[in-house]
Structure formats: structure tokens, C-alpha cells
């Protein structure tokens, strides 16, 4: 039987130690990689959740923009309606001023005619009734 020499045995022992240490290092690195893979997978899940939240927020913003556009359009329509109503009110104010002027002139004429009539002069029933109605109407608008 041939005995291996000491140098060979030492080299074999060192190689065995190095291989064992390398295997343990590789095993540890494998575990580190698995842990990092798990961390990356968790981060990817979290990223997906944030992307979903972002997409939901974008949809809400888009819906709000559409609602704001619709409200702006409605505001424009209402503003135009208000302008039209203001124009109508201005026309009515001009017409009311004309009627007021005519009424003022009529009142002055009636007062002048009544002042011209002699006191105690009997009035026809139609004129007396009209004077009473006129007096009541004047009380209502001059309060």
C-alpha cells in the first residue's frame, strides 16, 4: 500500500477546508439573495398598491376636472341668462319711467282741474266715484 505524503495530505485538508468555507459562504449568500428577493417582492407589491392608488387619484382628478368644466359651462350659461334679464329689466325701467311720467302729468292735471272747480259744486255720480277711486289709489302709491 502506498502512503500519501504529508504535503499532499495537507494540501487536501486545506482544499477541503476551503471548499467547506466556500460552500458555507455560497449557502449564506444564497440565503441573503433569498431575503433580498423577498424584500424586492414585498417592495413590488407595495409599488403595485401605490400605482393603484395613483391611478385612482388620477381618475378622481379627471372626474373633478370634467365636473369643473361642466360647472364653468353652466356658469357661462347662467351669466348670459342674467345679462339677458338685466337687459329686460333696463327696458322695463325705461317703460316704467315713461308710465311714471305720464301718471305724474295725469295727477297734476286732475289736481288742477279739481282745484279749478268751485267749492260745493255738485259732481255727477260718475265723476264723484272716479274722484273717490282716484283718491284711494293715490293713497296706496304715496304712502
Long-range contacts (C-beta under 8 A, 24 or more apart in sequence): 107-138, 110-134
